[in-house]
Amino acid sequence: MISLDSKPVTKKTRRTGSPDVVIVGGGIIGCAIALRLAEARMKVVVLDRGEPGAEASSAAAGMLAPQGESATPDTFFEFARASRDLYPEFAREVEALSDMKVGYRRDGTLLVALERLSAKAVHERAAGLAPEIRSGLFIAGDHWLDNEKFAGALVKAGRRAGVKFHTHSAATRLTARGGRVESVQFAAASKAARKSLSAGTFVLSAGCWSPELTGPLGLRLPMSPCRGQMIEFDAPQPLAHVVRAGHHYLVPRAGCRVLAGTTAEYVGFEKAVTGEGLRSILEGVMRIAPVVKSFRFRRAWSGLRPDTADHRPILGYGEINNLVFATGHFRNGILLAPITARAIADLILTGATEHPIDAYRPQRFG
Ligand SMILES: Cc1cc2nc3c(=O)[nH]c(=O)nc-3n(C[C@H](O)[C@H](O)[C@H](O)COP(=O)(O)OP(=O)(O)OC[C@H]3O[C@@H](n4cnc5c(N)ncnc54)[C@H](O)[C@@H]3O)c2cc1C
């Protein structure tokens, strides 16, 4: 167990009437933590300034692929792989609680295995690939889900487990005194009046918008939004696997739908879909699979990845005693949701966690 200087929420520290935990930001990270805490009988409120799950968590491709980020097995790779291994149970649990299907797909075994394929074998696995492709690696353990459906199912599962959601409610300020956050002020889009919520513990999971709330407290979170654009097509036949070359990929969705991604642009909080973005995705995926030329366009969108100075997440307690960070998941927030939820819930419930999050503590930025 890694012991961290935090105060677990016990019956003694509970406030009557107020929630035990207020979670600011209802993306996949905030909602996954909320579900874990509600299952442990905590009174949990999630504040989201829009619809929960509608930002980066819906914009993503839904790949659960630790190998996508690390060429060599380092500690982050192990962390991501541990989260990937929690997915079968997590997806099953969310499907059961929400009565929704989340498009969770695994090909064969869950064990990670790299298999070098001949040109013939690569072309047999995915029709329509470029003839120049001479070899490939098949990662048998990789799986993926429909993150848009999953985000919706997670919110429904949370509600059923007792989580209270305040939607269209933007947190405007965290008020701290004596090293503790006392309350969060928030504003509903439709109403002029500001409201306030007190709680024993606050979780900051507002994705790339998290620094807006820590800045006024004097806490530096070196984060920036990284825009990723996506295109969805209808293909003539279903795609059996994720096909990927660098940051360009094709990801199967239900039926014959296929997602094509992506871009990585540092253009502030601008969520436009641009001609240049679409061009670069199309060129990239057509280099992998010229057959995309004949796919029928359905829609395009963009989302903002919460990037950090070292591209790693920010997890755990910082300077303020009862404020827990769960943000900065950059390209891997879907993949890392189950391990993040467990680690953060452990910290809040017991003050410690067995999951190795020490390297991701907010204090590392000084
Ligand atoms: C194009 C693209 C492809 C991706 N592909 C993958 C992939 O294949 N696999 C993978 O693992 N990851 C992928 N990602 C990354 C993943 O989407 C993110 O890491 C993850 O969604 C982050 O989740 P989050 O809950 O922290 O943030 P978000 O989903 O952005 O949620 C933050 C929430 O906080 C709310 N909020 C913000 N400010 C406030 C406030 N002041 N008050 C109240 N609420 C607030 C927002 O409304 C939002 O709902 C991709 C991202 C993009 C953009």
Ligand as a Chemical Component Dictionary entry (heavy atoms), coordinates in Angstrom:
data_LIG
# 
_chem_comp.id                   LIG 
_chem_comp.type                 NON-POLYMER 
_chem_comp.pdbx_formal_charge   0 
_chem_comp.three_letter_code    LIG 
# 
loop_
_chem_comp_atom.comp_id 
_chem_comp_atom.atom_id 
_chem_comp_atom.alt_atom_id 
_chem_comp_atom.type_symbol 
_chem_comp_atom.charge 
_chem_comp_atom.model_Cartn_x 
_chem_comp_atom.model_Cartn_y 
_chem_comp_atom.model_Cartn_z 
_chem_comp_atom.pdbx_ordinal 
LIG C1  C1  C 0 -9.919  12.545 -31.112 1  
LIG C2  C2  C 0 -9.604  11.856 -29.809 2  
LIG C3  C3  C 0 -9.335  10.490 -29.802 3  
LIG C4  C4  C 0 -9.059  9.842  -28.599 4  
LIG N1  N1  N 0 -8.899  8.482  -28.607 5  
LIG C5  C5  C 0 -8.688  7.821  -27.442 6  
LIG C6  C6  C 0 -8.601  6.412  -27.427 7  
LIG O1  O1  O 0 -8.726  5.758  -28.465 8  
LIG N2  N2  N 0 -8.370  5.789  -26.229 9  
LIG C7  C7  C 0 -8.228  6.492  -25.063 10 
LIG O2  O2  O 0 -7.999  5.872  -24.024 11 
LIG N3  N3  N 0 -8.338  7.838  -25.043 12 
LIG C8  C8  C 0 -8.566  8.525  -26.205 13 
LIG N4  N4  N 0 -8.680  9.883  -26.203 14 
LIG C9  C9  C 0 -8.434  10.620 -24.952 15 
LIG C10 C10 C 0 -9.660  10.609 -24.062 16 
LIG O3  O3  O 0 -10.781 11.000 -24.808 17 
LIG C11 C11 C 0 -9.451  11.569 -22.880 18 
LIG O4  O4  O 0 -8.227  11.300 -22.231 19 
LIG C12 C12 C 0 -10.571 11.385 -21.843 20 
LIG O5  O5  O 0 -11.818 11.474 -22.469 21 
LIG C13 C13 C 0 -10.449 12.410 -20.735 22 
LIG O6  O6  O 0 -11.577 12.250 -19.913 23 
LIG P1  P1  P 0 -11.952 13.349 -18.855 24 
LIG O7  O7  O 0 -13.150 12.860 -18.140 25 
LIG O8  O8  O 0 -10.747 13.727 -18.072 26 
LIG O9  O9  O 0 -12.268 14.662 -19.743 27 
LIG P2  P2  P 0 -13.575 15.102 -20.539 28 
LIG O10 O10 O 0 -14.254 13.976 -21.207 29 
LIG O11 O11 O 0 -13.175 16.267 -21.389 30 
LIG O12 O12 O 0 -14.541 15.570 -19.377 31 
LIG C14 C14 C 0 -14.331 16.750 -18.639 32 
LIG C15 C15 C 0 -15.700 17.225 -18.208 33 
LIG O13 O13 O 0 -15.543 18.321 -17.326 34 
LIG C16 C16 C 0 -16.588 19.245 -17.579 35 
LIG N5  N5  N 0 -16.157 20.555 -17.087 36 
LIG C17 C17 C 0 -15.145 21.320 -17.529 37 
LIG N6  N6  N 0 -15.056 22.451 -16.807 38 
LIG C18 C18 C 0 -16.045 22.385 -15.881 39 
LIG C19 C19 C 0 -16.479 23.265 -14.850 40 
LIG N7  N7  N 0 -15.872 24.434 -14.614 41 
LIG N8  N8  N 0 -17.543 22.888 -14.095 42 
LIG C20 C20 C 0 -18.180 21.705 -14.326 43 
LIG N9  N9  N 0 -17.804 20.854 -15.298 44 
LIG C21 C21 C 0 -16.743 21.186 -16.052 45 
LIG C22 C22 C 0 -16.771 19.195 -19.103 46 
LIG O14 O14 O 0 -18.057 19.668 -19.470 47 
LIG C23 C23 C 0 -16.567 17.724 -19.374 48 
LIG O15 O15 O 0 -17.769 16.981 -19.415 49 
LIG C24 C24 C 0 -9.001  10.568 -27.387 50 
LIG C25 C25 C 0 -9.291  11.946 -27.400 51 
LIG C26 C26 C 0 -9.599  12.585 -28.588 52 
LIG C27 C27 C 0 -9.954  14.042 -28.570 53 
# 
loop_
_chem_comp_bond.comp_id 
_chem_comp_bond.atom_id_1 
_chem_comp_bond.atom_id_2 
_chem_comp_bond.value_order 
_chem_comp_bond.pdbx_ordinal 
LIG C1  C2  SING 1  
LIG C2  C3  SING 2  
LIG C2  C26 DOUB 3  
LIG C3  C4  DOUB 4  
LIG C4  N1  SING 5  
LIG C4  C24 SING 6  
LIG N1  C5  DOUB 7  
LIG C5  C6  SING 8  
LIG C5  C8  SING 9  
LIG C6  O1  DOUB 10 
LIG C6  N2  SING 11 
LIG N2  C7  SING 12 
LIG C7  O2  DOUB 13 
LIG C7  N3  SING 14 
LIG N3  C8  DOUB 15 
LIG C8  N4  SING 16 
LIG N4  C9  SING 17 
LIG N4  C24 SING 18 
LIG C9  C10 SING 19 
LIG C10 O3  SING 20 
LIG C10 C11 SING 21 
LIG C11 O4  SING 22 
LIG C11 C12 SING 23 
LIG C12 O5  SING 24 
LIG C12 C13 SING 25 
LIG C13 O6  SING 26 
LIG O6  P1  SING 27 
LIG P1  O7  DOUB 28 
LIG P1  O8  SING 29 
LIG P1  O9  SING 30 
LIG O9  P2  SING 31 
LIG P2  O10 DOUB 32 
LIG P2  O11 SING 33 
LIG P2  O12 SING 34 
LIG O12 C14 SING 35 
LIG C14 C15 SING 36 
LIG C15 O13 SING 37 
LIG C15 C23 SING 38 
LIG O13 C16 SING 39 
LIG C16 N5  SING 40 
LIG C16 C22 SING 41 
LIG N5  C17 SING 42 
LIG N5  C21 SING 43 
LIG C17 N6  DOUB 44 
LIG N6  C18 SING 45 
LIG C18 C19 SING 46 
LIG C18 C21 DOUB 47 
LIG C19 N7  SING 48 
LIG C19 N8  DOUB 49 
LIG N8  C20 SING 50 
LIG C20 N9  DOUB 51 
LIG N9  C21 SING 52 
LIG C22 O14 SING 53 
LIG C22 C23 SING 54 
LIG C23 O15 SING 55 
LIG C24 C25 DOUB 56 
LIG C25 C26 SING 57 
LIG C26 C27 SING 58 
# 
